[in-house]
């Protein structure tokens, strides 16, 4: 199964896992790379990979990707409130032995980005038009 794909205003593509197995495949593909990866602080979201190396990506693109990641999360689905999203790179991820599908650990503390309720609603509204 292929991941979902969205294109940001800047033309940068982001890839989103569809389920825990697809998330695993996606993160394995970018493990050890400098691509930015996003995932909500709360469990239950797709891993979202920005398909450019991190040095080519600015704050605006990171924010847009965080909003998309949040909009596709269980946290948003269940609470309809602002969602906190972790930002890290493929160099930061590690798959522990015997970890279940979709579970990864981080070697370094991730940056936290807040996807605000109004930003998520705006993206969902724009996407549906």
Backbone as XML, in Angstrom:
<?xml version="1.0"?>
<chain id="A" units="angstrom">
  <residue number="1" name="UNK">
    <atom name="N" x="0.847" y="-1.181" z="0.000"/>
    <atom name="CA" x="0.000" y="0.000" z="0.000"/>
    <atom name="C" x="0.891" y="1.242" z="0.000"/>
  </residue>
  <residue number="2" name="UNK">
    <atom name="N" x="0.588" y="2.156" z="-0.879"/>
    <atom name="CA" x="1.367" y="3.384" z="-0.965"/>
    <atom name="C" x="0.899" y="4.377" z="0.093"/>
  </residue>
  <residue number="3" name="UNK">
    <atom name="N" x="1.829" y="5.201" z="0.613"/>
    <atom name="CA" x="1.403" y="6.240" z="1.561"/>
    <atom name="C" x="0.584" y="7.319" z="0.853"/>
  </residue>
  <residue number="4" name="UNK">
    <atom name="N" x="-0.183" y="8.077" z="1.638"/>
    <atom name="CA" x="-0.881" y="9.247" z="1.090"/>
    <atom name="C" x="0.180" y="10.274" z="0.719"/>
  </residue>
  <residue number="5" name="UNK">
    <atom name="N" x="-0.147" y="11.110" z="-0.237"/>
    <atom name="CA" x="0.804" y="12.140" z="-0.661"/>
    <atom name="C" x="0.070" y="13.470" z="-0.795"/>
  </residue>
  <residue number="6" name="UNK">
    <atom name="N" x="0.671" y="14.510" z="-0.223"/>
    <atom name="CA" x="0.146" y="15.869" z="-0.350"/>
    <atom name="C" x="1.279" y="16.768" z="-0.807"/>
  </residue>
  <residue number="7" name="UNK">
    <atom name="N" x="0.938" y="17.830" z="-1.517"/>
    <atom name="CA" x="1.929" y="18.794" z="-1.972"/>
    <atom name="C" x="1.666" y="20.122" z="-1.272"/>
  </residue>
  <residue number="8" name="UNK">
    <atom name="N" x="2.703" y="20.658" z="-0.626"/>
    <atom name="CA" x="2.589" y="21.943" z="0.063"/>
    <atom name="C" x="2.594" y="23.075" z="-0.957"/>
  </residue>
  <residue number="9" name="UNK">
    <atom name="N" x="2.258" y="24.277" z="-0.513"/>
    <atom name="CA" x="2.225" y="25.443" z="-1.403"/>
    <atom name="C" x="3.548" y="25.648" z="-2.125"/>
  </residue>
  <residue number="10" name="UNK">
    <atom name="N" x="4.664" y="25.286" z="-1.476"/>
    <atom name="CA" x="5.999" y="25.476" z="-2.044"/>
    <atom name="C" x="6.370" y="24.403" z="-3.066"/>
  </residue>
  <residue number="11" name="UNK">
    <atom name="N" x="5.517" y="23.373" z="-3.190"/>
    <atom name="CA" x="5.800" y="22.282" z="-4.107"/>
    <atom name="C" x="6.445" y="21.073" z="-3.437"/>
  </residue>
  <residue number="12" name="UNK">
    <atom name="N" x="6.810" y="21.202" z="-2.168"/>
    <atom name="CA" x="7.399" y="20.080" z="-1.441"/>
    <atom name="C" x="6.312" y="19.053" z="-1.147"/>
  </residue>
  <residue number="13" name="UNK">
    <atom name="N" x="6.635" y="17.789" z="-1.394"/>
    <atom name="CA" x="5.680" y="16.712" z="-1.142"/>
    <atom name="C" x="5.872" y="16.167" z="0.261"/>
  </residue>
  <residue number="14" name="UNK">
    <atom name="N" x="4.756" y="15.786" z="0.876"/>
    <atom name="CA" x="4.840" y="15.058" z="2.140"/>
    <atom name="C" x="4.112" y="13.729" z="1.961"/>
  </residue>
  <residue number="15" name="UNK">
    <atom name="N" x="4.665" y="12.707" z="2.582"/>
    <atom name="CA" x="4.125" y="11.363" z="2.515"/>
    <atom name="C" x="3.592" y="11.004" z="3.888"/>
  </residue>
  <residue number="16" name="UNK">
    <atom name="N" x="2.377" y="10.450" z="3.948"/>
    <atom name="CA" x="1.742" y="10.087" z="5.218"/>
    <atom name="C" x="1.393" y="8.610" z="5.213"/>
  </residue>
  <residue number="17" name="UNK">
    <atom name="N" x="1.819" y="7.903" z="6.265"/>
    <atom name="CA" x="1.462" y="6.501" z="6.400"/>
    <atom name="C" x="-0.040" y="6.348" z="6.565"/>
  </residue>
  <residue number="18" name="UNK">
    <atom name="N" x="-0.567" y="5.220" z="6.102"/>
    <atom name="CA" x="-2.010" y="4.953" z="6.152"/>
    <atom name="C" x="-2.415" y="4.131" z="7.375"/>
  </residue>
  <residue number="19" name="UNK">
    <atom name="N" x="-1.502" y="3.327" z="7.892"/>
    <atom name="CA" x="-1.766" y="2.495" z="9.066"/>
    <atom name="C" x="-0.417" y="2.159" z="9.702"/>
  </residue>
  <residue number="20" name="UNK">
    <atom name="N" x="-0.405" y="1.366" z="10.771"/>
    <atom name="CA" x="0.846" y="1.107" z="11.485"/>
    <atom name="C" x="1.881" y="0.406" z="10.606"/>
  </residue>
  <residue number="21" name="UNK">
    <atom name="N" x="1.451" y="-0.506" z="9.742"/>
    <atom name="CA" x="2.403" y="-1.188" z="8.859"/>
    <atom name="C" x="2.944" y="-0.254" z="7.794"/>
  </residue>
  <residue number="22" name="UNK">
    <atom name="N" x="2.081" y="0.573" z="7.245"/>
    <atom name="CA" x="2.506" y="1.547" z="6.250"/>
    <atom name="C" x="3.433" y="2.593" z="6.880"/>
  </residue>
  <residue number="23" name="UNK">
    <atom name="N" x="3.117" y="2.994" z="8.129"/>
    <atom name="CA" x="4.005" y="3.909" z="8.868"/>
    <atom name="C" x="5.394" y="3.295" z="9.002"/>
  </residue>
  <residue number="24" name="UNK">
    <atom name="N" x="5.453" y="2.007" z="9.363"/>
    <atom name="CA" x="6.731" y="1.321" z="9.517"/>
    <atom name="C" x="7.528" y="1.339" z="8.218"/>
  </residue>
  <residue number="25" name="UNK">
    <atom name="N" x="6.877" y="0.984" z="7.119"/>
    <atom name="CA" x="7.550" y="0.971" z="5.820"/>
    <atom name="C" x="8.080" y="2.365" z="5.468"/>
  </residue>
  <residue number="26" name="UNK">
    <atom name="N" x="7.275" y="3.370" z="5.720"/>
    <atom name="CA" x="7.645" y="4.746" z="5.393"/>
    <atom name="C" x="8.850" y="5.204" z="6.215"/>
  </residue>
  <residue number="27" name="UNK">
    <atom name="N" x="8.809" y="4.979" z="7.519"/>
    <atom name="CA" x="9.917" y="5.426" z="8.368"/>
    <atom name="C" x="11.186" y="4.640" z="8.050"/>
  </residue>
  <residue number="28" name="UNK">
    <atom name="N" x="11.072" y="3.339" z="7.788"/>
    <atom name="CA" x="12.254" y="2.544" z="7.414"/>
    <atom name="C" x="12.918" y="3.109" z="6.170"/>
  </residue>
  <residue number="29" name="UNK">
    <atom name="N" x="12.108" y="3.560" z="5.230"/>
    <atom name="CA" x="12.612" y="4.125" z="3.973"/>
    <atom name="C" x="13.469" y="5.375" z="4.227"/>
  </residue>
  <residue number="30" name="UNK">
    <atom name="N" x="13.137" y="6.150" z="5.257"/>
    <atom name="CA" x="13.836" y="7.409" z="5.516"/>
    <atom name="C" x="14.716" y="7.358" z="6.763"/>
  </residue>
  <residue number="31" name="UNK">
    <atom name="N" x="14.798" y="6.207" z="7.418"/>
    <atom name="CA" x="15.651" y="6.057" z="8.603"/>
    <atom name="C" x="17.100" y="6.345" z="8.206"/>
  </residue>
  <residue number="32" name="UNK">
    <atom name="N" x="17.777" y="7.157" z="9.025"/>
    <atom name="CA" x="19.168" y="7.503" z="8.759"/>
    <atom name="C" x="19.344" y="8.678" z="7.812"/>
  </residue>
  <residue number="33" name="UNK">
    <atom name="N" x="18.261" y="9.176" z="7.243"/>
    <atom name="CA" x="18.311" y="10.299" z="6.298"/>
    <atom name="C" x="18.077" y="11.620" z="7.038"/>
  </residue>
  <residue number="34" name="UNK">
    <atom name="N" x="18.271" y="12.717" z="6.326"/>
    <atom name="CA" x="18.092" y="14.042" z="6.921"/>
    <atom name="C" x="16.705" y="14.628" z="6.672"/>
  </residue>
  <residue number="35" name="UNK">
    <atom name="N" x="15.791" y="13.840" z="6.148"/>
    <atom name="CA" x="14.433" y="14.318" z="5.914"/>
    <atom name="C" x="13.737" y="14.570" z="7.244"/>
  </residue>
  <residue number="36" name="UNK">
    <atom name="N" x="12.886" y="15.603" z="7.262"/>
    <atom name="CA" x="12.070" y="15.855" z="8.443"/>
    <atom name="C" x="10.935" y="14.844" z="8.492"/>
  </residue>
  <residue number="37" name="UNK">
    <atom name="N" x="10.646" y="14.371" z="9.697"/>
    <atom name="CA" x="9.529" y="13.471" z="9.948"/>
    <atom name="C" x="8.693" y="14.096" z="11.063"/>
  </residue>
  <residue number="38" name="UNK">
    <atom name="N" x="7.375" y="14.011" z="10.922"/>
    <atom name="CA" x="6.473" y="14.540" z="11.934"/>
    <atom name="C" x="5.540" y="13.442" z="12.422"/>
  </residue>
  <residue number="39" name="UNK">
    <atom name="N" x="5.139" y="13.544" z="13.679"/>
    <atom name="CA" x="4.171" y="12.627" z="14.281"/>
    <atom name="C" x="3.576" y="13.346" z="15.481"/>
  </residue>
  <residue number="40" name="UNK">
    <atom name="N" x="2.305" y="13.165" z="15.719"/>
    <atom name="CA" x="1.688" y="13.834" z="16.863"/>
    <atom name="C" x="2.300" y="13.347" z="18.167"/>
  </residue>
  <residue number="41" name="UNK">
    <atom name="N" x="2.283" y="14.214" z="19.174"/>
    <atom name="CA" x="2.786" y="13.846" z="20.502"/>
    <atom name="C" x="1.957" y="12.679" z="21.037"/>
  </residue>
  <residue number="42" name="UNK">
    <atom name="N" x="0.653" y="12.748" z="20.866"/>
    <atom name="CA" x="-0.231" y="11.644" z="21.269"/>
    <atom name="C" x="-0.133" y="10.533" z="20.225"/>
  </residue>
  <residue number="43" name="UNK">
    <atom name="N" x="-0.263" y="9.279" z="20.649"/>
    <atom name="CA" x="-0.241" y="8.194" z="19.666"/>
    <atom name="C" x="-1.446" y="8.267" z="18.741"/>
  </residue>
  <residue number="44" name="UNK">
    <atom name="N" x="-1.311" y="7.612" z="17.589"/>
    <atom name="CA" x="-2.455" y="7.519" z="16.684"/>
    <atom name="C" x="-2.455" y="8.541" z="15.571"/>
  </residue>
  <residue number="45" name="UNK">
    <atom name="N" x="-1.315" y="8.702" z="14.914"/>
    <atom name="CA" x="-1.291" y="9.568" z="13.740"/>
    <atom name="C" x="-0.388" y="8.933" z="12.702"/>
  </residue>
  <residue number="46" name="UNK">
    <atom name="N" x="-0.512" y="9.398" z="11.473"/>
    <atom name="CA" x="0.433" y="8.909" z="10.480"/>
    <atom name="C" x="1.808" y="9.510" z="10.751"/>
  </residue>
  <residue number="47" name="UNK">
    <atom name="N" x="2.858" y="8.785" z="10.395"/>
    <atom name="CA" x="4.164" y="9.419" z="10.301"/>
    <atom name="C" x="4.119" y="10.204" z="9.007"/>
  </residue>
  <residue number="48" name="UNK">
    <atom name="N" x="4.580" y="11.444" z="9.045"/>
    <atom name="CA" x="4.554" y="12.328" z="7.892"/>
    <atom name="C" x="5.996" y="12.682" z="7.543"/>
  </residue>
  <residue number="49" name="UNK">
    <atom name="N" x="6.423" y="12.324" z="6.345"/>
    <atom name="CA" x="7.793" y="12.567" z="5.922"/>
    <atom name="C" x="7.795" y="13.637" z="4.848"/>
  </residue>
  <residue number="50" name="UNK">
    <atom name="N" x="8.636" y="14.646" z="5.040"/>
    <atom name="CA" x="8.790" y="15.696" z="4.041"/>
    <atom name="C" x="9.825" y="15.200" z="3.034"/>
  </residue>
  <residue number="51" name="UNK">
    <atom name="N" x="9.418" y="15.099" z="1.784"/>
    <atom name="CA" x="10.223" y="14.456" z="0.754"/>
    <atom name="C" x="11.266" y="15.400" z="0.136"/>
  </residue>
  <residue number="52" name="UNK">
    <atom name="N" x="11.993" y="16.068" z="0.990"/>
    <atom name="CA" x="13.155" y="16.904" z="0.643"/>
    <atom name="C" x="14.074" y="16.833" z="1.846"/>
  </residue>
  <residue number="53" name="UNK">
    <atom name="N" x="15.374" y="17.018" z="1.641"/>
    <atom name="CA" x="16.249" y="17.025" z="2.814"/>
    <atom name="C" x="16.008" y="18.301" z="3.616"/>
  </residue>
  <residue number="54" name="UNK">
    <atom name="N" x="16.215" y="18.210" z="4.913"/>
    <atom name="CA" x="15.791" y="19.255" z="5.845"/>
    <atom name="C" x="16.357" y="20.635" z="5.549"/>
  </residue>
  <residue number="55" name="UNK">
    <atom name="N" x="17.543" y="20.728" z="4.970"/>
    <atom name="CA" x="18.130" y="22.059" z="4.740"/>
    <atom name="C" x="17.389" y="22.858" z="3.670"/>
  </residue>
  <residue number="56" name="UNK">
    <atom name="N" x="16.544" y="22.219" z="2.885"/>
    <atom name="CA" x="15.782" y="22.911" z="1.844"/>
    <atom name="C" x="14.404" y="23.353" z="2.331"/>
  </residue>
  <residue number="57" name="UNK">
    <atom name="N" x="14.093" y="23.079" z="3.584"/>
    <atom name="CA" x="12.747" y="23.305" z="4.101"/>
    <atom name="C" x="12.739" y="24.427" z="5.128"/>
  </residue>
  <residue number="58" name="UNK">
    <atom name="N" x="11.777" y="25.345" z="4.995"/>
    <atom name="CA" x="11.668" y="26.461" z="5.922"/>
    <atom name="C" x="10.557" y="26.265" z="6.938"/>
  </residue>
  <residue number="59" name="UNK">
    <atom name="N" x="10.418" y="27.251" z="7.817"/>
    <atom name="CA" x="9.417" y="27.187" z="8.887"/>
    <atom name="C" x="7.992" y="27.082" z="8.344"/>
  </residue>
  <residue number="60" name="UNK">
    <atom name="N" x="7.720" y="27.770" z="7.242"/>
    <atom name="CA" x="6.375" y="27.753" z="6.669"/>
    <atom name="C" x="5.992" y="26.336" z="6.231"/>
  </residue>
  <residue number="61" name="UNK">
    <atom name="N" x="6.910" y="25.640" z="5.570"/>
    <atom name="CA" x="6.634" y="24.279" z="5.114"/>
    <atom name="C" x="6.464" y="23.320" z="6.298"/>
  </residue>
  <residue number="62" name="UNK">
    <atom name="N" x="7.286" y="23.509" z="7.320"/>
    <atom name="CA" x="7.182" y="22.656" z="8.510"/>
    <atom name="C" x="5.823" y="22.845" z="9.167"/>
  </residue>
  <residue number="63" name="UNK">
    <atom name="N" x="5.386" y="24.080" z="9.278"/>
    <atom name="CA" x="4.079" y="24.372" z="9.895"/>
    <atom name="C" x="2.951" y="23.749" z="9.079"/>
  </residue>
  <residue number="64" name="UNK">
    <atom name="N" x="3.006" y="23.895" z="7.750"/>
    <atom name="CA" x="1.971" y="23.309" z="6.901"/>
    <atom name="C" x="1.936" y="21.788" z="7.059"/>
  </residue>
  <residue number="65" name="UNK">
    <atom name="N" x="3.088" y="21.155" z="7.094"/>
    <atom name="CA" x="3.151" y="19.702" z="7.257"/>
    <atom name="C" x="2.612" y="19.282" z="8.623"/>
  </residue>
  <residue number="66" name="UNK">
    <atom name="N" x="2.918" y="20.067" z="9.657"/>
    <atom name="CA" x="2.420" y="19.757" z="11.006"/>
    <atom name="C" x="0.894" y="19.830" z="11.048"/>
  </residue>
  <residue number="67" name="UNK">
    <atom name="N" x="0.323" y="20.799" z="10.369"/>
    <atom name="CA" x="-1.137" y="20.944" z="10.329"/>
    <atom name="C" x="-1.770" y="19.737" z="9.622"/>
  </residue>
  <residue number="68" name="UNK">
    <atom name="N" x="-1.182" y="19.288" z="8.532"/>
    <atom name="CA" x="-1.711" y="18.128" z="7.806"/>
    <atom name="C" x="-1.596" y="16.874" z="8.669"/>
  </residue>
  <residue number="69" name="UNK">
    <atom name="N" x="-0.441" y="16.689" z="9.302"/>
    <atom name="CA" x="-0.240" y="15.542" z="10.188"/>
    <atom name="C" x="-1.290" y="15.551" z="11.304"/>
  </residue>
  <residue number="70" name="UNK">
    <atom name="N" x="-1.505" y="16.706" z="11.904"/>
    <atom name="CA" x="-2.490" y="16.840" z="12.981"/>
    <atom name="C" x="-3.900" y="16.543" z="12.480"/>
  </residue>
  <residue number="71" name="UNK">
    <atom name="N" x="-4.238" y="17.040" z="11.298"/>
    <atom name="CA" x="-5.584" y="16.848" z="10.747"/>
    <atom name="C" x="-5.904" y="15.381" z="10.504"/>
  </residue>
  <residue number="72" name="UNK">
    <atom name="N" x="-4.879" y="14.564" z="10.281"/>
    <atom name="CA" x="-5.073" y="13.139" z="10.005"/>
    <atom name="C" x="-4.908" y="12.276" z="11.255"/>
  </residue>
  <residue number="73" name="UNK">
    <atom name="N" x="-4.826" y="12.899" z="12.424"/>
    <atom name="CA" x="-4.555" y="12.165" z="13.671"/>
    <atom name="C" x="-5.821" y="11.788" z="14.430"/>
  </residue>
  <residue number="74" name="UNK">
    <atom name="N" x="-5.689" y="10.785" z="15.297"/>
    <atom name="CA" x="-6.775" y="10.421" z="16.203"/>
    <atom name="C" x="-7.003" y="11.517" z="17.237"/>
  </residue>
  <residue number="75" name="UNK">
    <atom name="N" x="-5.938" y="12.220" z="17.624"/>
    <atom name="CA" x="-6.057" y="13.314" z="18.585"/>
    <atom name="C" x="-7.040" y="14.361" z="18.049"/>
  </residue>
  <residue number="76" name="UNK">
    <atom name="N" x="-6.897" y="14.767" z="16.795"/>
    <atom name="CA" x="-7.822" y="15.727" z="16.191"/>
    <atom name="C" x="-9.213" y="15.117" z="16.054"/>
  </residue>
  <residue number="77" name="UNK">
    <atom name="N" x="-9.273" y="13.892" z="15.548"/>
    <atom name="CA" x="-10.565" y="13.231" z="15.345"/>
    <atom name="C" x="-11.371" y="13.155" z="16.641"/>
  </residue>
  <residue number="78" name="UNK">
    <atom name="N" x="-10.688" y="12.840" z="17.738"/>
    <atom name="CA" x="-11.375" y="12.614" z="19.005"/>
    <atom name="C" x="-11.627" y="13.884" z="19.816"/>
  </residue>
  <residue number="79" name="UNK">
    <atom name="N" x="-10.765" y="14.893" z="19.682"/>
    <atom name="CA" x="-10.842" y="16.066" z="20.561"/>
    <atom name="C" x="-11.194" y="17.380" z="19.876"/>
  </residue>
  <residue number="80" name="UNK">
    <atom name="N" x="-10.917" y="17.500" z="18.583"/>
    <atom name="CA" x="-11.174" y="18.735" z="17.828"/>
    <atom name="C" x="-10.564" y="19.967" z="18.511"/>
  </residue>
  <residue number="81" name="UNK">
    <atom name="N" x="-9.349" y="19.792" z="19.048"/>
    <atom name="CA" x="-8.608" y="20.890" z="19.675"/>
    <atom name="C" x="-7.238" y="20.985" z="19.013"/>
  </residue>
  <residue number="82" name="UNK">
    <atom name="N" x="-6.484" y="22.002" z="19.364"/>
    <atom name="CA" x="-5.121" y="22.129" z="18.854"/>
    <atom name="C" x="-4.346" y="20.850" z="19.160"/>
  </residue>
  <residue number="83" name="UNK">
    <atom name="N" x="-3.419" y="20.508" z="18.267"/>
    <atom name="CA" x="-2.678" y="19.254" z="18.371"/>
    <atom name="C" x="-1.180" y="19.553" z="18.386"/>
  </residue>
  <residue number="84" name="UNK">
    <atom name="N" x="-0.480" y="18.939" z="19.319"/>
    <atom name="CA" x="0.978" y="19.088" z="19.375"/>
    <atom name="C" x="1.631" y="18.003" z="18.518"/>
  </residue>
  <residue number="85" name="UNK">
    <atom name="N" x="2.612" y="18.429" z="17.709"/>
    <atom name="CA" x="3.264" y="17.541" z="16.746"/>
    <atom name="C" x="4.769" y="17.553" z="16.984"/>
  </residue>
  <residue number="86" name="UNK">
    <atom name="N" x="5.376" y="16.365" z="17.024"/>
    <atom name="CA" x="6.833" y="16.259" z="17.133"/>
    <atom name="C" x="7.472" y="16.393" z="15.756"/>
  </residue>
  <residue number="87" name="UNK">
    <atom name="N" x="8.623" y="17.059" z="15.708"/>
    <atom name="CA" x="9.424" y="17.201" z="14.495"/>
    <atom name="C" x="10.805" y="16.636" z="14.781"/>
  </residue>
  <residue number="88" name="UNK">
    <atom name="N" x="11.271" y="15.744" z="13.918"/>
    <atom name="CA" x="12.597" y="15.139" z="14.063"/>
    <atom name="C" x="13.068" y="14.730" z="12.672"/>
  </residue>
  <residue number="89" name="UNK">
    <atom name="N" x="14.250" y="14.169" z="12.565"/>
    <atom name="CA" x="14.746" y="13.724" z="11.261"/>
    <atom name="C" x="14.867" y="12.205" z="11.246"/>
  </residue>
  <residue number="90" name="UNK">
    <atom name="N" x="15.088" y="11.672" z="10.064"/>
    <atom name="CA" x="15.288" y="10.239" z="9.918"/>
    <atom name="C" x="16.516" y="9.746" z="10.659"/>
  </residue>
  <residue number="91" name="UNK">
    <atom name="N" x="17.447" y="10.648" z="10.946"/>
    <atom name="CA" x="18.649" y="10.268" z="11.704"/>
    <atom name="C" x="18.328" y="10.042" z="13.176"/>
  </residue>
  <residue number="92" name="UNK">
    <atom name="N" x="17.186" y="10.559" z="13.641"/>
    <atom name="CA" x="16.812" y="10.457" z="15.048"/>
    <atom name="C" x="16.021" y="9.196" z="15.392"/>
  </residue>
  <residue number="93" name="UNK">
    <atom name="N" x="15.520" y="8.467" z="14.371"/>
    <atom name="CA" x="14.635" y="7.338" z="14.652"/>
    <atom name="C" x="15.390" y="6.030" z="14.841"/>
  </residue>
  <residue number="94" name="UNK">
    <atom name="N" x="14.824" y="5.204" z="15.706"/>
    <atom name="CA" x="15.386" y="3.881" z="15.993"/>
    <atom name="C" x="14.232" y="2.912" z="16.218"/>
  </residue>
  <residue number="95" name="UNK">
    <atom name="N" x="14.342" y="1.728" z="15.632"/>
    <atom name="CA" x="13.312" y="0.696" z="15.808"/>
    <atom name="C" x="13.842" y="-0.338" z="16.798"/>
  </residue>
  <residue number="96" name="UNK">
    <atom name="N" x="13.329" y="-0.351" z="18.031"/>
    <atom name="CA" x="13.779" y="-1.356" z="19.001"/>
    <atom name="C" x="13.388" y="-2.775" z="18.554"/>
  </residue>
  <residue number="97" name="UNK">
    <atom name="N" x="14.200" y="-3.740" z="18.913"/>
    <atom name="CA" x="13.847" y="-5.133" z="18.610"/>
    <atom name="C" x="12.520" y="-5.455" z="19.285"/>
  </residue>
  <residue number="98" name="UNK">
    <atom name="N" x="11.722" y="-6.224" z="18.613"/>
    <atom name="CA" x="10.418" y="-6.670" z="19.105"/>
    <atom name="C" x="9.398" y="-5.551" z="19.291"/>
  </residue>
  <residue number="99" name="UNK">
    <atom name="N" x="9.682" y="-4.358" z="18.764"/>
    <atom name="CA" x="8.700" y="-3.272" z="18.846"/>
    <atom name="C" x="7.561" y="-3.568" z="17.872"/>
  </residue>
  <residue number="100" name="UNK">
    <atom name="N" x="6.354" y="-3.230" z="18.270"/>
    <atom name="CA" x="5.213" y="-3.494" z="17.397"/>
    <atom name="C" x="5.262" y="-2.581" z="16.168"/>
  </residue>
  <residue number="101" name="UNK">
    <atom name="N" x="4.533" y="-2.960" z="15.160"/>
    <atom name="CA" x="4.479" y="-2.179" z="13.926"/>
    <atom name="C" x="4.055" y="-0.747" z="14.244"/>
  </residue>
  <residue number="102" name="UNK">
    <atom name="N" x="4.714" y="0.207" z="13.622"/>
    <atom name="CA" x="4.375" y="1.610" z="13.810"/>
    <atom name="C" x="4.997" y="2.259" z="15.031"/>
  </residue>
  <residue number="103" name="UNK">
    <atom name="N" x="5.765" y="1.486" z="15.832"/>
    <atom name="CA" x="6.394" y="2.035" z="17.041"/>
    <atom name="C" x="7.882" y="2.264" z="16.807"/>
  </residue>
  <residue number="104" name="UNK">
    <atom name="N" x="8.310" y="3.463" z="17.076"/>
    <atom name="CA" x="9.705" y="3.867" z="16.915"/>
    <atom name="C" x="10.109" y="4.672" z="18.140"/>
  </residue>
  <residue number="105" name="UNK">
    <atom name="N" x="11.401" y="4.714" z="18.426"/>
    <atom name="CA" x="11.907" y="5.576" z="19.489"/>
    <atom name="C" x="12.797" y="6.630" z="18.854"/>
  </residue>
  <residue number="106" name="UNK">
    <atom name="N" x="13.048" y="7.690" z="19.615"/>
    <atom name="CA" x="13.886" y="8.786" z="19.133"/>
    <atom name="C" x="15.175" y="8.849" z="19.931"/>
  </residue>
  <residue number="107" name="UNK">
    <atom name="N" x="16.262" y="9.119" z="19.245"/>
    <atom name="CA" x="17.569" y="9.230" z="19.887"/>
    <atom name="C" x="17.744" y="10.600" z="20.536"/>
  </residue>
  <residue number="108" name="UNK">
    <atom name="N" x="17.080" y="11.605" z="20.005"/>
    <atom name="CA" x="17.181" y="12.980" z="20.511"/>
    <atom name="C" x="15.789" y="13.522" z="20.809"/>
  </residue>
  <residue number="109" name="UNK">
    <atom name="N" x="15.758" y="14.547" z="21.653"/>
    <atom name="CA" x="14.482" y="15.180" z="21.998"/>
    <atom name="C" x="13.949" y="15.920" z="20.763"/>
  </residue>
  <residue number="110" name="UNK">
    <atom name="N" x="12.693" y="15.662" z="20.385"/>
    <atom name="CA" x="12.133" y="16.322" z="19.203"/>
    <atom name="C" x="11.669" y="17.745" z="19.513"/>
  </residue>
  <residue number="111" name="UNK">
    <atom name="N" x="11.568" y="18.531" z="18.466"/>
    <atom name="CA" x="10.958" y="19.853" z="18.576"/>
    <atom name="C" x="9.447" y="19.652" z="18.576"/>
  </residue>
  <residue number="112" name="UNK">
    <atom name="N" x="8.728" y="20.481" z="19.310"/>
    <atom name="CA" x="7.262" y="20.384" z="19.356"/>
    <atom name="C" x="6.661" y="21.592" z="18.636"/>
  </residue>
  <residue number="113" name="UNK">
    <atom name="N" x="5.745" y="21.312" z="17.741"/>
    <atom name="CA" x="5.044" y="22.350" z="16.985"/>
    <atom name="C" x="3.561" y="22.227" z="17.322"/>
  </residue>
  <residue number="114" name="UNK">
    <atom name="N" x="2.922" y="23.353" z="17.547"/>
    <atom name="CA" x="1.489" y="23.330" z="17.850"/>
    <atom name="C" x="0.707" y="23.644" z="16.575"/>
  </residue>
  <residue number="115" name="UNK">
    <atom name="N" x="-0.118" y="22.694" z="16.169"/>
    <atom name="CA" x="-1.042" y="22.910" z="15.062"/>
    <atom name="C" x="-2.339" y="23.399" z="15.700"/>
  </residue>
  <residue number="116" name="UNK">
    <atom name="N" x="-2.649" y="24.651" z="15.460"/>
    <atom name="CA" x="-3.810" y="25.253" z="16.106"/>
    <atom name="C" x="-5.112" y="24.790" z="15.460"/>
  </residue>
  <residue number="117" name="UNK">
    <atom name="N" x="-6.132" y="24.748" z="16.284"/>
    <atom name="CA" x="-7.463" y="24.303" z="15.870"/>
    <atom name="C" x="-7.915" y="25.021" z="14.594"/>
  </residue>
  <residue number="118" name="UNK">
    <atom name="N" x="-7.760" y="26.332" z="14.560"/>
    <atom name="CA" x="-8.224" y="27.092" z="13.387"/>
    <atom name="C" x="-7.405" y="26.758" z="12.140"/>
  </residue>
  <residue number="119" name="UNK">
    <atom name="N" x="-6.107" y="26.455" z="12.302"/>
    <atom name="CA" x="-5.258" y="26.090" z="11.157"/>
    <atom name="C" x="-5.681" y="24.737" z="10.580"/>
  </residue>
  <residue number="120" name="UNK">
    <atom name="N" x="-5.997" y="23.807" z="11.464"/>
    <atom name="CA" x="-6.439" y="22.482" z="11.018"/>
    <atom name="C" x="-7.768" y="22.605" z="10.287"/>
  </residue>
  <residue number="121" name="UNK">
    <atom name="N" x="-8.705" y="23.340" z="10.883"/>
    <atom name="CA" x="-10.017" y="23.523" z="10.241"/>
    <atom name="C" x="-9.871" y="24.208" z="8.879"/>
  </residue>
  <residue number="122" name="UNK">
    <atom name="N" x="-8.991" y="25.194" z="8.793"/>
    <atom name="CA" x="-8.774" y="25.899" z="7.523"/>
    <atom name="C" x="-8.241" y="24.947" z="6.470"/>
  </residue>
  <residue number="123" name="UNK">
    <atom name="N" x="-7.249" y="24.117" z="6.827"/>
    <atom name="CA" x="-6.692" y="23.157" z="5.859"/>
    <atom name="C" x="-7.755" y="22.164" z="5.402"/>
  </residue>
  <residue number="124" name="UNK">
    <atom name="N" x="-8.538" y="21.645" z="6.329"/>
    <atom name="CA" x="-9.599" y="20.704" z="5.969"/>
    <atom name="C" x="-10.640" y="21.362" z="5.060"/>
  </residue>
  <residue number="125" name="UNK">
    <atom name="N" x="-10.950" y="22.624" z="5.339"/>
    <atom name="CA" x="-11.906" y="23.355" z="4.522"/>
    <atom name="C" x="-11.354" y="23.582" z="3.107"/>
  </residue>
  <residue number="126" name="UNK">
    <atom name="N" x="-10.087" y="24.001" z="3.015"/>
    <atom name="CA" x="-9.449" y="24.236" z="1.711"/>
    <atom name="C" x="-9.360" y="22.946" z="0.911"/>
  </residue>
  <residue number="127" name="UNK">
    <atom name="N" x="-9.057" y="21.847" z="1.586"/>
    <atom name="CA" x="-8.901" y="20.550" z="0.936"/>
    <atom name="C" x="-10.220" y="20.057" z="0.353"/>
  </residue>
  <residue number="128" name="UNK">
    <atom name="N" x="-11.329" y="20.378" z="1.020"/>
    <atom name="CA" x="-12.627" y="19.886" z="0.565"/>
    <atom name="C" x="-13.195" y="20.713" z="-0.585"/>
  </residue>
  <residue number="129" name="UNK">
    <atom name="N" x="-12.641" y="21.882" z="-0.829"/>
    <atom name="CA" x="-13.141" y="22.753" z="-1.920"/>
    <atom name="C" x="-12.518" y="22.407" z="-3.250"/>
  </residue>
</chain>
